[in-house]
């Protein structure tokens, strides 16, 4: 955590506009409430991308494990930041609607009438945020991508694309109340939980296989 705080301090010291961007991001997430689903997924790939360091740090004899550890730490800290901000935003909007105060969420929002659906959806959202950050942390080598085997394509479709489709469908469904309230809420929960399990499997596998593709040791045995 100290390393992450140090990096953030360097970034804000030499690039002060990032403080304003961070404040604007937090205010926007708190403003949109339950409708944060699209904004969060669109912004989280860029949350990992910028890292300020010094020339001297590039000269440090860090091992492959240490470099990977730094990336894992950054993924975890950025994910935790999203968790706190998004959870706080939903809690504020829930209390505002419950007390009859102004909120951008509709007054008959699922947060009040079917709170279990947004609760399970939020878990799916945070898993997708983690997966997005994990993929954003891996720098791929330039060049033509190799054609993946059919089994890998099918695996990605089942464990990632299907959960992503469900995520976007239900995110849009929060704007169309008839969709959320159509049928039993347990059917909706079952669909979201299934997507959560599939995405969890993918996240576990990708975390276990986490590596740095563009890393080349300075000294190699001949």
N, C-alpha and C positions, 0 to 999 in steps of 0.2 A: 504493500500500500504506500509506503514511503516513496518508492520509486515512481509510482504513478503521480503522487502529489508533487514530487519534484519536477516531473515532466510538465504537469499542468502549470506550475509556477513559471517555468521557462517560457511556455507558450504565451501566457498572459503578459509576461514581462516584455517580451520582444514583439508580440503581436497583440496590442491592447484591443483592437476591434473584435477579437474573439470573445472578450468579456461581454460586449454588447450583443453579439450573436447568441451567446449562451443564455443571456437574460431574455432575449426575444423568443428563443425556443421554449423556455420554461413557461413564459406568459402565454404563448400560443397553445401549448399542450393543455394548460389549465383552462384556457378559454373554450376549447372545443369539447372538452369533457369526453363523453362516450364516443364521439366521432373522431377520436385521436387515431383510430386504427390505420387509416391511410397515410396520415402525416408521419406517424412514427416509423412505419416500414419504409417510406420514401426517404427519410432522413438518416436512419441508422447506419447505412453503408458509409456515409460521409463522416460519421462520428468517430470511426476508427481510423480513417485514412490519414489524417494529419498528425504528425508526430515531430515535435521540435527537439532536436538534439544538437550537439556540438561536434566539431571536426575531431576533437580529441576522443570522443566516445567511439568513433568509427575505428580508432586505432587500438581499442581495448581488445585483448586476446580472449574474447568470449567463445565458449564452446557452443556446439549446436544445441545442447540441452538448455544452456543459459539464454540463448537467443529465443528459443521456443518458449521458455518460461516467461520472458518479458512479454511476448505476444499473448500468452494465456492470461497473464496478469491484466493486461490492457483490456482484453475481451471481457474478463470478469468485472472490472471496475466500470467500464462503459455500460455493461448490461445492468449492473446494480444501480447505476444512475438512472437508466431508463425505468427500471422497476419502481424506484422511489417516486420519480416524477409522475409516471402514468398512474400509479396506485393513488397518489395524493390527489391527482386531478379528478379521478373517478369518485373518490371519497367526498371531495368538496362539492361536486355536482349532485351527488346523491343527497347530501344534507340540504343543499339549496332547493332541490325539487321537493324533498320531504317537508321542508318548512314553507313551501309556497313562494320561494324567492325566484328571481329571474335566472334562467339557465338556458343555454343554447340547445340543450336536449329537450325533446318534446315532453309535455307534462305527463303523457301516458307512456313514458319511456319504459323499456323492459327492466331498467334498473329498479323501478318501483313495483311493477306488476309481475315480472318474472325474473327476479334477481339472480337465480341460479344460472340462467343462460349467459348473461354477461360475465358471471364469475368464472365459469368454465372457458368461455371465450377468451378471457384475459390471460388464462394459463397458456392457451394456444398462441396468443399474441406474443407473449414473452419467449416462448420456445422458438417462434419464427424470428424474433429479434436476435436471439442467441445464434441461430443458424446463419442469419445474414451477417452478423459481426464476425463469425468464425470464417466464413468464406471471404469476407472483405480483408481479413488479416493475412491471407495467403497471396503472395505475389507470384503470379504465374510468369513463366518464361514466354517471351514473344515468339511468334511463329505459328504455323498451322496446327490446329488442334487435331489430335488423333481421333479416329472414329472409335467410339466405345462399343463394346460387345452388346448384343441385344439384351442380355441378362442385366447389365448395368443400367441400360436405358429404362428397362421395365422397373427395376428397383427404384430408380430416381423418380419415375412417374408415380409409383405407389406410395413411397415414403416421403416425397417432397411436394410433387405437383398436385396430387389430390388434396393434401392438407392445405396447400396454398390456395387452391380453388375454393375450398370450404371456408377458409379464412376471409377471402374477399366477398364471397356470397353472403356470409353472415354479417360482415362489416357493412355491406350495403343494405342488408336486411334490417339493421338497426334504424336506418333512415325510412324504411317502409314498414310501418308497424304491423300491417296485416300479415306480413311474412312471418314475423316472430310469434304472433299470436295464433297462427293457423296450426291446428292440430295440437297434440299433447306436447307439453314442454319437455317431457322425458325423451321424446323422439329427437327433438333438436339437441338435447344434451348428449344423447347417445351418438349422434353424428359428430358433434364437436369432440367428444371424448375419443372416438375412433381416430379422428384426424390427429388429436394430441398424442395418442399412443404411437401412431405411424411416424410422426415427426420426431418423437422422443427416440425411437429406434434409430432414425437417421442421425440425430444429434450425437447419440452415444457412439455410433460407428465412426462418424467423422471426427469426433473428439479423440477417440482411440488411435485413429490413423493420421492425426494432426502432424504436419511436417512443414518444412520450409523448402519448396521445390527449387528456388533459385539460389540456395546456399551451396557454396563450393568451398571445401577446406583450403586453407592457404598452402598447406603442404600435403601432398598426396604420395603414397608409396608407389614406386614404379614396379 
